[in-house]
Amino acid sequence: MHEEQLQGGFVNVVVRVGDTVRREPGERASYVHQLLEVLRDWPGAPRFLGLDEAGREILSFINGYVAWSEPRKAEIFSPATLRSVGRLVREFHDLTAGTPPAGDQEVACHNDLSPKNTVYSEDGGRAIAFIDWDIAAPGPRIHDLAFSCWQYAELGQVDRVLNQWSALLEGYGPADTTNLVDTILWWQDRTADGIESAAATGDPAMVNLRDLGIPSAIRTTRDWVTTHAAVLRSALELG
């Protein structure tokens, strides 16, 4: 069948074949497959359908809009859309709580939630699914909440960021956000350092990200969060 290479692909080459997606399994493929099986009846994640003759994963294709390049900011950073992101995170967290993929942690975390890993309705007004579960792992809910608040907010203006965080967290529902800002800073350090460490070993995907200046860009956002951390923490406590 005809193969159509999909956009994105910073870490993996992804192609569409009919109503399926084919991609090379990641290092933690067995865990991801187990997790997707738990989420099999949930429309917010692709279904794992096995391996093809080339050893690639076969996943169901989810039709919609994905913000591979410059996102349609007016839609996907709107309060309504951010609330839909929060609801979607809550749904899969609740579905994985107490299951084998959660292990001894609260839930299974996606660990890479961002607009580029989200399928939206065609008008960009509603998050309908998350893709690219390669680094999912057991963890506390705050891990995905913090990563989401980092990735789904337009950092730069405190009031705007707080409004966007509020919408996402409202969609998620009751949660302990005491360590949200500190966890965002932890993620930013971990992500920038991880890219550089893996690039130093010759990992082609990480070399590409390093050469694109991603670690430097992450540290710029970390500096912004650090500068405004006290205000952000205070606003969260008041909220």
Summary of the structure (lengths in Angstrom):
residues: 239
radius of gyration: 17.6
end to end distance: 52.9
largest distance: 56.0
contacts: 734
relative contact order: 0.12
helix: 49%
strand: 14%
